[in-house]
Amino acid sequence: MLYIKCPHCGMRPQIEFSYGGDASVKRPDLNKEISDKEWDDFVYNRKSLRGKHLELWQHISGCRQWIKVERDTATHEIFKTFKADEGVV
């Protein structure tokens, strides 16, 4: 089982979390017109990254906070976790 260290609650099993996607994807600006292609690219057309990258997870069975997790998708090794408003050091 994968364990994730919630910066608010401490070490918890993966079943307490819900995966939220790639944290490096930038959402289009609010109240700005974008083309259908730009919206499709944001929603559907993403690369499936292999290796170390930053992800969003929500601690649904705990504090319900969103966190960032630096994880290797090939090995599932977790390097570091952050509060959602923190960056990678």
N, C-alpha and C positions, 0 to 999 in steps of 0.2 A: 504494500500500500504506500502511496505517496503521502508525505507529511509536509504541510505548508506552515511556516511560522507567520502568524498574523501579527503585524506590528502593534495591534491593540490588545489581543487576547493570548498571544503565545502560540506554541506549537499545537497544531490541530490536524486531524486526518483530512485527506482530500474530499471525502464525502460531505464535509461541512461547507464546501465551497462550490461556487458555480463559475465556470470559465466565461470570461467576457470578451475574449478576443485579443488581437495584437494591439499593444498599447502605443505603438509607434504610428498607427494610422491616424491621420488628422481629419476630423470631421469638417465638411464644408462650413464656411461662416454662416451664422444665422442671418436671416433677412437679406441674403444675397442671392440673386438669380444665378442658377447654374444650368447647364445643358443637361439633357437626358443622359448623354454619354458620360458626363462627369459624375452624375448621380449613380449610374450603373457601375462605373469604375469604383466608386466609393463603397457601394453595397455588395457587389458581386465579384468584381474582377481584381482579386488579390492573389499574391503569390503565397504558396504554402511554404513557409520558411522552415528550413532544417538547420538545427544548430541553436546557438545561444541568442536569445532575444528577450524582449520585455513584453509581458502579458498583463492583462487586467483580469482580476478574479474578485468575486464578491463573497464575503463570509456570510452566507445565507443562514447557517444554523448557529451563528454566534452573534457578533456585534453588528452584522448586516452592512458593514463598511466595505467600500471598494478599496482594493489594494493593488499594487504593482508587484509582479513577481518576475525576477530575472531567472530564466530557466532554459535549459538545453532541451529542445524538442526531440532530439535523437536519443539521449540517454535519460531524460527526465530529471537530471540533476538540477537542484535549485541552488543558485549562488547567493541570492539576496532577496529580501522582500522590503517594500517601502509603503508608506502611507500614500494614498492616491495623489496627493498634492506635492509629493516629494519627487525629485529627479534621481537619476542614476549618478552615482559618484564615480 
